[in-house]
């Protein structure tokens, strides 16, 4: 199922919604977004089942406590700090993207761990003050609660970037580059992706993806589940996310290259 429709409005009437088995979406805002926005094509088949290979990879051993965020910014303050930076980045056409993502990560490292109500209230207030222009979003903040072994299988982020922060539990996150000159290979063809990162996302740690760097990822909760906070920044040409089938056996194990195709 997709929770986005043409010119859909994400209302606060359903602040918590199960979007697939084991994945709970914590809504954060009242937004107008076109059907080409971030979740194009989300369906139950796109989420990893409990017994999948990804779930086995996510069966992480217990880890020691790690430093969390320093708590100097609440969500409203975070959005107020982020918004002008996002506007400058968008106005530039996406220049200096890596520096921008590092800045957003640094801001996220200062976030207080919000409750769903606190985050929802802050984002609703922000959107009331900064409504989308012509139905287009600039930034989006959303929280997901993932059951053990559940999450999002391989998908891209066409012309938008993101930073995901671990809030509770742990998650396995793997990033990939699409090989070749075409970042959106034709549907119906087999193309190659190369794994570039294989990380454990813990509370207070974050992972990022850029429009042309590691734009494909998968995110699967560990044995105790996970809560993650996603922050996205959209360029005017953003086309949403599309899921892909990836062969479990690499075609080149040493270079971590896999065959893939769009679902």
SVG drawing of the C-alpha trace seen along z (x, -y; Angstrom):
<svg xmlns="http://www.w3.org/2000/svg" viewBox="-8 -31 46 48">
<polyline fill="none" stroke="black" stroke-width="0.4" points="0.0,0.0 1.0,-3.6 0.0,-6.2 0.5,-9.0 -2.0,-9.9 -2.2,-12.7 -1.9,-16.0 -2.5,-14.1 -2.6,-15.8 -0.9,-14.0 -3.4,-14.8 -2.8,-14.4 -6.0,-12.4 -3.8,-9.2 -0.7,-10.3 0.5,-6.7 -0.1,-4.3 1.1,-0.8 2.5,-1.2 3.6,2.4 4.0,5.4 6.2,4.4 6.7,0.8 4.9,-2.0 5.0,-5.5 4.9,-8.4 3.4,-11.2 5.0,-14.6 3.2,-17.2 0.3,-18.4 1.8,-18.4 0.7,-18.6 2.7,-16.4 2.3,-15.1 2.1,-11.4 5.7,-11.6 6.9,-12.4 9.0,-10.3 7.1,-7.1 6.1,-6.2 5.4,-2.5 5.7,-1.5 4.0,1.9 4.0,4.7 6.3,6.7 9.0,4.0 9.5,4.7 11.8,7.4 10.0,10.4 11.3,11.8 13.1,14.7 14.8,12.9 18.6,12.6 18.4,9.0 16.8,10.0 19.6,12.4 22.1,9.6 20.3,7.4 20.5,10.0 23.2,7.9 25.0,8.9 24.4,6.7 26.5,3.6 27.7,1.3 25.9,-2.0 27.1,-4.8 26.8,-8.6 23.4,-9.9 22.7,-13.4 23.6,-16.3 20.0,-17.5 20.6,-21.2 17.9,-21.5 14.3,-20.6 12.5,-19.7 11.2,-23.3 14.7,-24.7 16.2,-22.1 13.7,-23.0 14.3,-26.7 18.1,-26.1 17.7,-23.7 15.2,-25.5 17.4,-28.5 20.2,-26.1 17.9,-23.9 16.6,-26.9 20.1,-28.0 21.0,-24.5 17.9,-24.2 18.4,-27.6 21.9,-26.6 20.6,-23.7 22.2,-21.2 25.7,-22.6 28.1,-21.6 25.8,-18.8 28.2,-16.9 28.9,-20.0 25.2,-20.5 24.6,-17.0 27.4,-17.2 25.7,-20.4 22.4,-18.6 24.1,-15.7 25.7,-18.1 22.3,-19.7 20.8,-16.2 23.6,-15.4 22.1,-18.2 18.5,-17.0 16.7,-16.1 15.0,-12.7 11.5,-13.8 8.3,-12.0 5.8,-11.6 3.6,-14.3 6.4,-16.8 7.7,-16.2 4.3,-16.3 3.4,-19.5 6.7,-21.1 6.4,-20.1 2.8,-21.1 3.8,-24.5 6.6,-24.7 4.4,-23.8 1.8,-26.3 4.5,-29.0 6.2,-27.7 3.5,-26.0 4.6,-24.1 4.7,-26.4 2.7,-25.1 2.3,-21.8 6.1,-21.2 8.0,-20.3 11.4,-21.6 12.1,-19.4 10.4,-16.6 10.9,-15.1 9.4,-11.7 9.9,-9.0 9.6,-5.3 9.2,-2.6 10.5,0.8 9.8,4.2 12.7,6.6 13.8,7.8 11.5,5.4 12.2,2.3 12.8,1.0 14.5,3.1 16.6,1.6 15.2,-1.6 16.5,-4.9 15.9,-8.6 15.6,-10.4 16.9,-13.9 16.6,-14.2 18.9,-13.4 18.5,-12.3 20.0,-11.9 18.7,-9.2 19.3,-9.3 19.1,-6.3 16.8,-7.0 16.2,-3.7 17.4,-0.1 19.6,0.7 19.3,1.1 21.4,2.5 21.8,-0.1 23.6,0.7 24.3,-1.9 24.9,-1.3 25.8,-3.3 24.1,-2.6 26.9,-1.8 27.0,-3.5 26.2,-6.9 22.4,-6.6 21.3,-7.0 17.8,-5.8 18.3,-2.7 15.3,-1.8 12.6,0.3 12.7,3.9 16.5,4.0 19.1,5.5 21.7,3.1 24.4,3.2 24.7,1.6 27.8,1.6 27.6,1.8 29.7,-1.0 28.6,-0.9 27.5,1.8 26.7,0.1 24.9,0.5 22.8,-2.5 22.6,-3.0 21.1,-5.8 22.8,-9.1 24.5,-7.9 23.4,-8.9 23.7,-7.8 23.4,-10.0 22.8,-9.6 23.2,-12.1 21.6,-12.6 24.5,-11.0 26.4,-9.3 25.0,-6.1 21.5,-7.1 20.3,-3.5 20.0,-2.0 18.2,0.6 17.3,0.2 16.4,3.3 15.8,3.2 17.9,5.3 16.8,7.9 15.2,5.4 13.6,3.3 14.5,-0.3 13.2,-3.9 14.7,-6.1 14.3,-9.8 14.6,-10.7 15.2,-14.2 14.8,-14.7 15.6,-17.7 14.0,-17.8 15.1,-19.5 12.4,-20.7 13.1,-17.7 12.7,-15.1 10.8,-12.0 10.3,-10.0 11.6,-6.6 11.4,-3.3 12.2,0.1 14.3,2.7 14.9,6.5 18.6,7.3 20.2,10.7 21.3,12.2 24.5,13.5 26.9,10.9 28.1,11.0 31.5,9.7 31.9,10.6 35.3,8.9 33.9,5.5 30.4,6.1 28.6,5.7 25.1,7.0 22.6,7.4 19.4,5.4 16.1,4.5 13.2,2.2 10.2,3.9"/>
</svg>
